[in-house]
């Protein structure tokens, strides 16, 4: 297929225009990449200089007091349970077990037989005894104490989430 000289010139001009346009597009894309890289750097600077300190300050101002108060409350509840409930339950169990041991002692039985022979009749166990009920009660009390400590730890404290009042302008 042969083209006229005029058509070849037009095609060559069109090809050179297309190559020039392609070069311009490559330059624009390179410049866009440079701008995007610089924007990424600026976002990093802004994050380090503005966002991170504000997030840190917000945590310190709003969240940390609540977290500290909750931790202190849980520690206090645990210490209270350890100081009061556990020794009381231990004393009660110890007293019950020691009374049971004394009642089983052969010398005590012999002394009671001399005083009132029929009062010491030993019955076989038919079901759970007093110690079982004391142990169950101690478990329920301990579970209630733990549940109360957990409730105190996770309850909503409205005072922690109240935002500071905005300063009002003098003309209002």
C-alpha positions in Angstrom: 0.0 0.0 0.0 1.5 3.2 -1.0 0.7 6.5 0.6 0.9 9.8 -0.9 3.6 12.2 0.2 1.0 14.4 1.9 -0.4 11.5 3.9 3.0 10.4 5.0 3.9 13.9 6.2 0.6 14.0 8.2 1.3 10.6 9.7 4.8 11.6 10.6 3.5 14.8 12.2 0.8 12.8 14.0 3.4 10.3 15.3 5.7 13.1 16.5 2.8 14.7 18.3 1.9 11.4 19.9 5.5 10.9 21.0 5.6 14.5 22.4 2.3 13.9 24.2 3.6 10.6 25.6 6.7 12.5 26.9 4.5 15.2 28.5 2.4 12.5 30.2 5.5 10.8 31.6 6.7 14.1 33.0 3.3 14.7 34.6 3.2 11.2 36.1 6.8 11.8 37.5 5.7 15.1 39.0 2.6 13.5 40.5 4.7 10.8 42.1 7.0 13.4 43.6 4.0 15.3 45.0 2.5 12.1 46.4 5.8 11.2 48.1 6.0 14.6 49.6 2.4 14.5 50.8 3.1 11.1 52.5 6.1 12.7 54.3 4.0 15.6 55.4 1.3 13.3 56.7 3.9 11.4 58.7 5.2 14.7 60.2 1.7 15.9 61.0 0.9 12.6 62.6 4.0 12.7 64.8 3.7 16.4 65.7 0.0 16.9 66.0 -2.1 13.7 66.1 0.0 11.5 68.4 0.4 14.1 71.1 -3.3 14.8 71.1 -4.1 11.2 71.3 -1.6 10.7 74.1 -3.0 13.8 75.9 -6.6 12.6 75.5 -5.6 9.2 76.9 -3.8 10.8 79.9 -6.6 13.2 80.6 -9.7 11.0 80.0 -8.8 7.3 80.1 -5.9 7.0 82.5 -7.8 8.3 85.6 -10.5 5.7 85.0 -8.1 2.9 84.4 -6.1 3.9 87.5 -9.2 4.2 89.6 -10.5 0.8 88.4 -7.1 -0.8 89.1 -7.0 0.7 92.6 -10.6 -0.4 93.2 -9.9 -3.9 92.2 -6.7 -4.1 94.3 -8.6 -2.6 97.3 -11.4 -5.1 96.9 -9.0 -8.0 96.6 -7.1 -6.7 99.7 -10.3 -6.3 101.7 -11.4 -9.9 100.8 -8.0 -11.2 101.6 -7.9 -9.3 104.9 -11.5 -9.9 106.2 -13.4 -12.6 104.3 -10.8 -15.3 103.9 -9.6 -15.2 107.6 -13.2 -15.3 108.8 -14.1 -18.2 106.6 -10.9 -20.0 107.7 -11.6 -19.4 111.4 -15.1 -20.7 111.0 -14.0 -23.8 109.1 -11.2 -24.4 111.6 -13.7 -24.1 114.5 -16.1 -26.5 112.9 -13.4 -29.0 112.1 -11.9 -28.8 115.6 -15.3 -29.4 117.2 -15.7 -32.4 114.9 -12.3 -33.8 115.9 -13.0 -33.3 119.6 -16.3 -35.1 119.2 -14.6 -38.1 117.6 -11.9 -38.3 120.3 -12.3 -41.6 122.3 -11.5 -39.9 125.6 -14.2 -37.3 125.1 -16.7 -40.1 124.2 -15.7 -42.0 127.3 -16.2 -39.0 129.5 -19.6 -38.3 128.0 -20.6 -41.9 128.4 -19.8 -41.7 132.1 -22.0 -38.6 132.5 -24.9 -39.5 130.2 -24.5 -42.8 128.5 -27.5 -42.4 126.1 -26.7 -38.8 125.0 -23.6 -40.0 123.1 -25.2 -42.4 120.8 -23.3 -42.1 117.5 -25.5 -42.0 114.5 -24.4 -42.9 111.0 -24.4 -40.1 108.5 -27.4 -39.9 106.4 -26.6 -36.9 104.2 -24.4 -33.8 104.0 -23.4 -32.6 107.4 -22.9 -29.2 108.9 -19.4 -28.8 107.5 -20.7 -29.3 104.0 -23.2 -26.4 104.4 -20.5 -24.2 105.9 -18.2 -25.0 103.0 -21.0 -24.2 100.5 -21.7 -20.9 102.3 -18.0 -20.0 102.3 -17.9 -20.7 98.5 -21.0 -18.6 97.9 -19.6 -15.7 100.0 -16.3 -15.9 98.1 -18.1 -15.9 94.7 -20.2 -13.0 95.8 -17.1 -11.1 96.8 -15.4 -11.7 93.5 -18.6 -10.8 91.6 -18.9 -7.6 93.6 -15.2 -6.7 92.8 -15.8 -7.4 89.1 -19.0 -5.3 89.1 -17.2 -2.4 90.8 -14.4 -2.7 88.3 -16.5 -2.6 85.2 -19.4 -0.4 86.2 -20.0 2.8 84.3 -18.7 5.8 86.2 -20.4 8.9 84.7 -17.9 11.2 86.2 -15.1 9.7 84.1 -16.7 10.6 80.8 -18.0 14.1 81.4 -16.3 16.4 78.9 -14.8 19.7 80.2 -17.1 22.7 79.8 -16.3 24.8 76.9 -15.3 28.4 77.9 -18.1 30.8 77.2 -17.5 34.1 75.5 -18.2 37.2 77.6 -20.9 38.5 75.2 -23.2 35.4 75.8 
